[in-house]
Amino acid sequence: MTTASADARTLLAGLIQRALEQVVPTGTAARILLDRPKQAQHGDFACNIAMQLAKELRGNPRAIAQKILDALPASPDLEKAEIAGAGFINLFLTQRYKQQVVSRVLEAGPRYGNSNAGQGASIQVEFVSANPTGPLHVGHGRGAAYGASLAAILSAAGYDVQREFYVNDAGRQMDILLVSVWMRYLEAAGVAVEFPPNGYQGEYVRQRAEELRGVHGKSLERDAAAVLCGAPVARGDETPEQLEALQEIRIDALIANMKTLLGDAFRSLFDQVLTQQVAECRGVLERFGVTFDRWYSEQSLYTEGKVAATLDRLRAAGHLYENDGALWFRSTSFGDDKDRVVQRDNGLYTYFASDIAYHADKLNRGYTRIIDVWGADHHGYIPRVRAAITALGGDENRLVVPLIQLVALFRGGEPVRMGKRSGNYVTLEDLYGDVGVDAARFFYVLRKSDQHFDFDIDLAKSQSNDNPVYYIQYAHARVCSVLAQWGGDEASLRDADVASLVSAHEATLLKQLMEFPEVLEGAARDLAPHNIAFYLKELAGEFHSYYNAERFLIEDAALTRARLALALAVRQVLRNGLALLGVTAPEKM
């Protein structure tokens, strides 16, 4: 088989461009746009260039379209071109050209679908970035699957991608985890302290306490009276609101006592618990097929002076002011709905202060685009971060924030409730341990990231056509089974004569194989991994129909080889697409 010299869009756009050089010899700024018609009878591609030129040339679009057709160069790959509707140009590729996609797929192999659309532009994708205060749960899993798949898709589209996890290891939530671990440590030692109800309750807290005992023995034990000193106790007649406020005051007092009583040993407690939490998080993600190029510590922004330095820049530029003892960022000057505190009246920096410094650091690293994958509850945070980027002299359009909606987990038709501090949650590891990594990774990207998602555990575990990942993997395994029955040299199929691939099913499969590079490039452009998932479902569905309608191993040797070559190409594209989503392609099922 010969390989076409250009992809279909490039080929057809080139032909139209050459025609325009005659129709509009002075040139035009109009872009040649090629779309795929919804109905096959309208061609393989449709172009609206004549309608775009109507005003510029002061002519009827259909008349302009006819001039373009008259000037269209002949091509062995273009069967015909015709005018439709108000002036669309419908373009029909030859059957031979479409059949050549089989050789293009087999020659490119794992690289088929890849492009240089990104031209090496640097992109940072920061995702998951969960507080290291507890195990990753099923909600984090959606961000992990989306971010990892998006990074893979962008890499395949020719971008230079860096994957980053921002470790929120500074601030009050970390202090609450540490005091929770310390209180469990004291409990296990028989120290009479009552565990705070608003501390972290999960079994992992007890595990961290046991590890603390293993490293430090009794050295972190302190007298109960000193631990509880100044921590208010409920009288029993408080309203729910008063009780909640009291509990917050109490845990803050326990945190302060912990830091004072432990002194220098507090740093050791902090480092040990943080190291264990991050290591556990990293392990869970790696087993989920998600890895990062860099784990960036929020704490480092303070220890390296980046928070103070960034605020100094904003102060020097006149973007900070003091009010009621606090330091404020004048974010309303940059489109935010209100100004934001960056340093409280007690001298402590806010989370927003470190976020400004973090994004200043990202800008300094020179990324063409910064993609922050955030939970949908952070939607209101976007304007203030954009405001900070602009105030720092950066281009706010470099920041793109895909939002990840919540996941509702269902088992046996009933929702599973979750809450991290209470310890009542389903961990990501529990989920993929139950349904498998493949099903979890695929299900998470089966919907647009900004849509709510109901994760049906029973469906994910089922071996039926209703389970999309099983359905796709089964198509891959079916191709492997047919090729195993054939028993020939798969590499030899690259030279198969595919001129006999003319049936309706074969025409559809050829068309779908041609579309994969476009789907991949579109998924990169729109930050939409679900486009790959949808495509794979359609390709698998068409192959299953083809498999049920036709026999592959028949007496006609030439037709056998042609059909096997097509099946092999389908297998390659299924494998390529699944790899982008972090899903395996099993050979047997």
C-alpha positions in Angstrom: 0.0 0.0 0.0 1.1 3.6 -0.6 0.9 6.2 2.1 -1.0 9.5 1.4 1.4 12.5 1.5 -0.9 14.6 3.7 -3.8 14.3 6.0 -7.2 15.0 4.5 -7.7 18.5 5.9 -4.2 19.6 4.8 -4.8 18.1 1.3 -8.1 19.7 0.7 -7.2 23.1 2.2 -4.2 23.2 -0.1 -6.4 22.6 -3.1 -8.8 25.3 -2.1 -6.0 27.7 -1.4 -4.6 27.2 -4.9 -8.0 27.8 -6.4 -8.4 31.0 -4.3 -5.1 32.3 -5.8 -7.0 32.6 -9.1 -10.4 33.7 -7.8 -8.9 36.3 -5.4 -5.5 37.0 -6.8 -4.9 39.9 -4.4 -5.3 37.5 -1.5 -7.8 37.4 1.4 -7.9 37.1 5.1 -10.7 34.6 5.1 -9.8 31.3 6.7 -10.4 28.0 5.0 -12.5 26.1 7.4 -13.3 22.4 6.8 -16.1 20.7 8.7 -17.4 17.1 8.5 -21.0 17.0 7.4 -23.4 15.0 9.6 -24.7 13.1 6.6 -22.4 11.0 4.4 -24.2 12.1 1.2 -23.0 15.6 1.8 -19.3 14.6 1.3 -16.4 14.0 3.6 -15.8 17.7 4.2 -17.7 20.9 3.7 -16.2 24.4 3.3 -18.0 27.7 3.7 -15.2 29.9 2.1 -17.5 31.2 -0.7 -20.0 32.5 1.9 -17.1 34.2 3.8 -16.0 35.9 0.6 -19.5 37.1 -0.5 -19.2 40.5 1.1 -15.5 41.0 0.2 -16.1 40.1 -3.5 -19.6 41.6 -3.6 -21.0 38.5 -5.2 -23.4 35.6 -4.8 -21.9 32.9 -2.6 -23.0 30.1 -5.0 -21.5 32.0 -8.0 -18.2 32.4 -6.0 -18.3 28.7 -5.1 -18.6 27.9 -8.7 -15.6 30.0 -9.6 -13.6 28.2 -6.9 -14.7 24.8 -8.3 -13.7 25.9 -11.8 -10.2 26.8 -10.5 -9.8 23.7 -8.2 -6.7 21.7 -9.2 -7.2 18.1 -10.2 -6.1 15.6 -7.5 -6.0 11.8 -7.6 -7.3 11.9 -4.0 -10.4 14.1 -4.7 -13.3 12.3 -6.3 -15.5 15.3 -6.7 -16.6 18.6 -5.4 -20.1 20.1 -5.6 -22.0 23.2 -4.4 -24.8 22.8 -1.8 -27.3 25.1 -0.1 -26.4 28.8 0.1 -22.9 28.2 -1.2 -21.2 25.4 0.7 -18.6 23.4 -1.1 -18.9 19.7 -0.4 -15.8 17.7 -1.0 -15.6 13.9 -1.6 -12.4 12.0 -1.2 -11.7 9.0 -3.4 -12.2 5.5 -2.0 -8.5 4.8 -2.6 -7.5 7.7 -0.4 -9.8 6.6 2.5 -8.5 3.1 2.3 -4.9 4.3 2.7 -5.7 5.2 6.3 -5.0 1.6 7.1 -1.4 1.9 6.0 -1.0 5.2 7.8 -2.2 3.7 11.0 -0.1 0.6 10.8 3.0 2.5 9.8 2.6 5.1 12.6 1.6 2.6 15.2 1.6 4.1 18.7 2.2 7.5 17.2 -0.9 7.5 15.0 -3.1 10.5 16.0 -0.2 12.5 17.3 0.5 15.9 15.8 2.7 19.0 16.2 -0.3 21.3 16.8 1.3 22.5 20.0 4.6 23.2 18.3 6.5 22.5 21.6 4.8 25.2 23.6 5.2 24.7 27.3 2.2 24.0 29.4 1.9 23.3 33.1 -1.0 21.1 34.3 -1.5 21.3 38.0 -4.0 18.8 39.3 -5.3 16.9 42.3 -3.3 19.1 44.8 -5.3 17.7 47.7 -4.6 18.8 51.2 -2.3 16.1 52.7 -4.7 15.8 55.7 -6.3 12.5 54.8 -6.5 9.8 52.2 -7.6 10.7 48.6 -11.3 10.0 48.2 -13.4 9.3 45.1 -13.8 13.1 44.5 -10.1 13.5 44.1 -10.1 10.6 41.7 -12.0 12.5 39.1 -9.5 15.3 39.1 -6.6 12.8 39.0 -8.1 11.0 36.0 -9.0 14.2 34.2 -5.6 15.8 34.8 -3.5 12.8 33.8 -5.5 12.2 30.6 -5.4 15.8 29.7 -1.7 16.0 30.1 -1.2 12.9 27.9 -3.5 14.3 25.2 -1.6 17.6 25.2 1.7 15.8 25.0 0.4 13.8 22.0 -0.7 17.0 20.4 2.8 18.4 20.4 2.9 20.4 23.7 5.8 20.3 26.2 3.8 19.4 29.3 4.8 19.5 33.0 2.6 17.8 35.5 2.6 19.3 39.0 1.0 18.5 42.4 0.8 21.5 44.8 1.1 20.2 48.3 -0.9 22.3 50.7 1.5 21.7 53.7 1.0 25.1 55.3 -1.9 26.5 57.3 -4.6 25.6 59.8 -5.8 22.4 58.2 -2.3 20.9 58.5 -2.2 22.0 62.2 -5.6 20.3 62.8 -4.2 17.1 61.3 -1.1 17.3 63.5 -3.0 17.9 66.7 -5.4 15.1 65.7 -2.5 12.7 65.4 -0.9 13.9 68.6 -4.1 13.5 70.6 -4.4 9.9 69.4 -0.8 9.4 70.4 -1.6 10.7 73.8 -4.8 8.6 74.1 -2.9 5.4 73.3 -0.4 6.3 76.1 -3.3 6.6 78.6 -3.1 10.4 78.9 -6.6 11.6 79.8 -7.5 13.9 76.9 -10.8 14.1 75.1 -10.3 13.9 71.3 -11.7 17.1 69.6 -14.9 16.3 67.6 -13.7 18.6 64.9 -10.4 16.8 64.5 -9.7 14.3 61.8 -11.4 11.1 62.7 -10.2 8.5 60.2 -8.4 5.3 61.0 -5.4 6.7 59.2 -5.0 9.2 62.1 -4.5 6.3 64.5 -2.0 4.8 62.1 0.0 8.0 62.0 -0.1 8.0 65.8 1.3 4.5 66.0 4.1 5.4 63.6 4.8 8.4 65.8 5.1 6.1 68.8 7.4 3.8 66.8 9.8 6.6 66.0 9.6 8.8 69.1 8.6 6.3 71.8 7.3 8.3 74.9 9.2 11.5 74.2 6.2 13.4 72.8 4.0 12.6 75.8 2.9 15.5 78.0 0.7 16.0 81.0 -3.0 16.2 80.3 -3.5 19.4 82.3 -0.8 21.2 80.2 -2.3 19.8 77.0 -5.8 21.0 77.8 -4.8 24.3 79.4 -6.9 27.2 78.2 -9.0 25.0 76.0 -12.7 25.9 76.7 -15.2 23.1 77.6 -18.8 23.1 76.6 -21.3 23.7 79.4 -24.1 21.8 77.6 -26.5 24.6 77.0 -25.0 26.1 73.9 -26.9 26.5 70.6 -25.5 24.4 67.7 -23.9 27.6 66.3 -22.3 28.4 69.7 -21.1 24.9 70.1 -19.4 24.9 66.7 -17.7 28.2 67.5 -16.6 26.8 70.8 -15.1 23.7 69.3 -13.1 25.8 66.8 -11.7 27.9 69.7 -10.9 24.7 71.6 -9.0 23.1 68.8 -7.0 26.3 68.2 -6.0 26.3 71.8 -4.9 22.6 71.6 -2.8 23.5 68.5 -1.2 26.3 70.4 -0.5 24.1 73.4 1.0 21.4 71.2 3.4 23.8 69.5 4.5 25.2 72.9 4.8 22.0 74.8 6.7 20.1 72.0 9.0 23.0 71.2 11.7 21.9 68.7 10.1 18.4 68.6 7.1 19.8 66.9 9.1 20.2 63.6 9.9 16.5 63.8 6.2 15.6 64.3 5.3 17.8 61.4 7.9 16.4 59.0 7.1 12.8 59.9 3.3 13.1 59.5 3.6 15.1 56.3 6.2 12.7 54.8 3.9 9.7 55.5 0.8 11.5 54.2 2.5 12.6 51.0 4.1 9.2 50.4 0.7 7.5 50.9 -0.9 9.9 48.5 1.9 9.4 45.9 1.6 5.6 46.2 -2.2 5.7 45.7 -1.9 7.9 42.6 0.9 5.8 41.1 -1.1 2.7 41.5 -3.9 4.6 39.7 -1.5 5.3 36.8 -1.1 9.0 37.7 2.4 10.4 38.1 3.8 13.9 38.5 7.0 15.7 37.3 7.1 17.8 40.4 5.6 17.9 43.9 5.6 21.6 44.9 5.5 22.4 48.6 3.4 25.4 49.7 5.6 25.6 52.8 8.6 26.3 50.6 7.0 29.5 49.5 7.4 30.8 53.0 10.8 29.3 53.8 12.2 30.6 50.6 10.7 34.1 51.2 8.6 34.0 48.0 5.4 35.0 49.8 6.9 38.1 51.3 8.8 39.0 48.1 5.6 38.7 46.0 3.7 40.9 48.4 6.5 43.4 48.4 6.2 43.6 44.6 2.5 44.2 44.9 3.0 46.8 47.6 5.6 48.6 45.5 3.2 48.7 42.6 0.5 50.3 44.8 -1.8 47.2 44.8 -1.8 46.7 48.6 -3.3 48.8 51.4 -3.8 48.5 55.1 -7.2 48.6 56.8 -8.2 47.6 60.4 -4.7 46.2 60.9 -4.9 43.8 58.0 -3.1 44.0 54.6 -5.5 44.0 51.6 -4.9 43.3 47.9 -6.8 45.8 45.7 -8.3 43.1 43.5 -11.4 45.2 42.5 -9.0 47.2 40.3 -8.6 44.1 38.2 -12.2 42.9 37.9 -12.8 41.1 41.2 -16.0 41.8 43.1 -14.2 42.8 46.3 -10.7 43.3 47.7 -9.0 40.4 49.4 -7.0 40.1 52.7 -3.5 38.8 52.2 -2.2 39.3 55.7 -4.4 39.3 58.8 -4.2 41.7 61.7 -2.4 39.0 63.7 0.4 38.9 61.1 -0.5 35.6 59.6 -0.7 35.3 55.8 -3.9 34.1 54.2 -4.2 31.1 51.8 -4.6 33.7 49.1 -1.2 35.2 49.8 0.6 31.9 49.2 -1.6 31.3 46.1 -0.5 34.7 44.7 3.2 33.7 45.3 2.7 30.3 43.8 1.2 31.7 40.6 4.0 34.3 40.5 6.4 31.5 40.6 4.6 29.7 37.7 4.7 32.9 35.6 8.5 33.1 36.3 8.9 29.6 35.1 7.8 30.8 31.6 4.9 28.5 30.8 3.0 29.5 27.7 -0.2 28.3 29.4 -0.9 27.5 33.0 -3.8 25.0 33.6 -5.1 24.7 37.1 -7.5 21.8 37.5 -9.8 22.9 40.4 -12.9 21.6 42.1 -16.1 23.3 41.1 -16.4 24.9 44.6 -13.4 27.0 43.7 -15.2 28.8 40.8 -15.4 32.1 42.7 -11.6 31.9 43.3 -10.7 32.3 39.7 -11.3 36.1 39.4 -9.0 36.9 42.3 -6.2 34.8 41.0 -6.6 36.3 37.6 -6.5 39.7 39.2 -3.3 38.9 41.0 -1.7 37.7 37.8 -2.6 40.9 36.1 -1.3 43.0 39.0 2.0 41.1 38.8 2.3 42.2 35.2 1.3 38.8 33.7 -1.3 38.0 31.1 -4.3 36.6 32.9 -5.2 34.6 29.7 -2.2 32.4 30.3 -4.3 30.9 33.2 -6.9 28.3 32.3 -9.0 26.7 35.0 -11.1 23.6 34.1 -13.5 22.9 36.9 -14.2 19.4 38.2 -17.7 18.8 39.4 -18.6 16.5 42.3 -18.8 12.8 42.1 -21.8 11.0 43.6 -20.9 7.3 44.3 -23.7 4.7 44.0 -23.6 1.1 45.2 -26.7 -1.1 44.8 -28.6 1.9 43.6 -28.0 3.8 46.9 -25.7 6.8 47.3 -22.6 6.5 49.5 -22.1 9.5 51.8 -18.7 10.9 52.4 -17.0 13.4 54.8 -13.3 13.5 55.3 -13.0 14.7 58.9 -15.7 12.4 60.1 -13.8 9.4 58.6 -17.0 8.4 56.7 -15.7 8.3 53.2 -14.8 6.0 50.3 -11.1 6.3 49.4 -9.9 6.4 45.8 -7.9 3.3 46.6 -11.0 1.5 47.8 -12.8 2.4 44.7 -10.3 1.2 42.1 -9.5 -1.8 44.3 -13.2 -2.7 43.9 -13.9 -1.8 40.2 -10.4 -1.9 38.9 -8.1 0.9 37.7 -9.3 0.7 34.1 -12.9 1.1 34.9 -12.3 3.9 37.4 -10.0 5.8 35.0 -12.4 5.5 32.1 -15.6 6.2 34.0 -14.1 9.4 35.5 -13.5 10.9 32.0 -16.7 9.7 30.4 -18.5 13.0 31.1 -17.4 16.6 30.7 -15.5 17.6 33.7 -17.9 20.4 34.6 -20.9 18.1 34.7 -22.0 16.3 37.8 -21.2 12.6 37.6 -22.9 9.6 39.2 -20.4 6.8 39.5 -22.3 3.5 39.4 -20.0 0.9 41.0 -22.2 -2.0 39.8 -22.1 -0.9 36.2 -18.3 -0.4 36.4 -17.8 -3.9 37.6 -20.2 -5.5 35.1 -19.0 -7.5 32.1 -21.7 -6.4 29.7 -22.1 -4.1 26.7 -23.6 -1.5 29.0 -20.2 -1.1 30.6 -18.4 1.2 28.1 -14.8 0.3 29.2 -15.6 -3.4 29.0 -17.3 -2.8 25.6 -14.2 -1.1 24.2 -11.6 -3.5 25.7 -13.7 -6.4 24.4 -13.4 -4.9 20.8 -9.6 -4.9 21.2 -9.6 -8.4 22.6 -11.8 -9.6 19.7 -9.2 -8.3 17.1 -6.5 -10.1 19.0 -8.5 -13.3 19.0 -9.1 -13.1 15.2 -5.4 -12.5 14.5 -4.4 -15.3 16.8 -6.8 -17.7 14.9 -5.2 -16.5 11.6 -1.7 -17.1 13.0 0.2 -15.1 10.4 2.8 -12.3 10.6 1.0 -9.1 11.7 3.8 -7.0 10.2 3.1 -8.4 6.8 -0.4 -6.8 6.8 1.1 -3.4 6.3 1.5 -4.3 2.7 -2.0 -5.8 2.3 -4.0 -4.6 -0.7 -7.1 -3.0 0.8 -8.9 -2.1 -2.4 -11.6 -4.7 -1.6 -12.7 -2.8 1.6 -15.9 -1.4 0.1 -18.7 -2.6 2.3 -20.8 -0.1 4.4 -19.2 -1.3 7.7 -15.7 -1.0 6.2 -16.4 2.5 4.8 -17.6 3.6 8.3 -14.5 2.1 10.0 -12.2 3.8 7.5 -13.9 7.1 8.1 -13.6 6.7 11.9 -9.9 5.8 11.7 -9.3 9.0 9.6 -11.1 11.1 12.3 -8.9 10.0 15.2 -6.1 12.6 14.7 -8.9 15.3 14.5 -10.6 14.0 17.6 -7.2 14.0 19.5 -6.3 17.5 18.3 -9.8 18.8 19.3 -9.6 17.2 22.7 -6.3 19.0 23.3 -7.7 22.3 22.0 -10.9 22.0 24.2 -9.2 20.4 27.2 -11.8 17.6 26.8 -10.6 14.0 27.4 -14.2 12.9 27.2 -14.0 13.4 23.5 -11.6 10.5 23.3 -13.9 8.3 25.4 -16.8 9.1 23.2 -14.8 8.3 20.1 -13.6 5.0 21.4 -17.1 3.9 22.2 -18.2 4.7 18.7 -15.2 2.9 17.1 -15.7 -0.1 19.3 -19.4 -0.2 18.5 -18.8 -0.1 14.8 -16.2 -2.8 15.0 -18.5 -5.1 17.0 -21.1 -4.6 14.2 -18.5 -5.4 11.6 -17.4 -8.5 13.4 -21.0 -9.7 13.7 -21.7 -9.0 10.0 -18.6 -10.3 8.3 -16.2 -13.2 8.5 -12.5 -12.5 8.5 -10.9 -15.9 7.7 -12.4 -16.8 4.4 -11.2 -18.6 1.2 -10.5 -15.3 -0.6 -6.9 -14.8 0.6 -6.7 -11.2 -0.6 -10.0 -10.2 1.1 -8.9 -12.0 4.3 -5.7 -10.0 4.4 -7.5 -6.7 3.7 -10.0 -7.3 6.5 -7.3 -8.4 8.9 -5.3 -5.2 8.1 -8.4 -3.1 8.8 -9.0 -5.0 12.1 -5.3 -4.5 13.0 -5.6 -0.8 12.4 -8.8 -0.6 14.5 -6.9 -2.4 17.3 -4.0 0.1 17.1 -6.3 3.1 17.4 -8.3 1.6 20.2 -4.9 0.9 22.0 -3.7 4.5 21.3 -6.9 6.1 22.6 -7.1 3.9 25.7 -3.5 4.7 26.5 -4.3 8.4 26.5 -7.0 7.7 29.1 -4.7 5.5 31.3 -6.6 2.4 30.4 -5.1 -0.9 29.4 -5.9 -2.8 26.2 -6.1 -6.5 27.2 -5.6 -9.2 24.6 -7.9 -11.7 26.3 -11.1 -11.2 28.2 
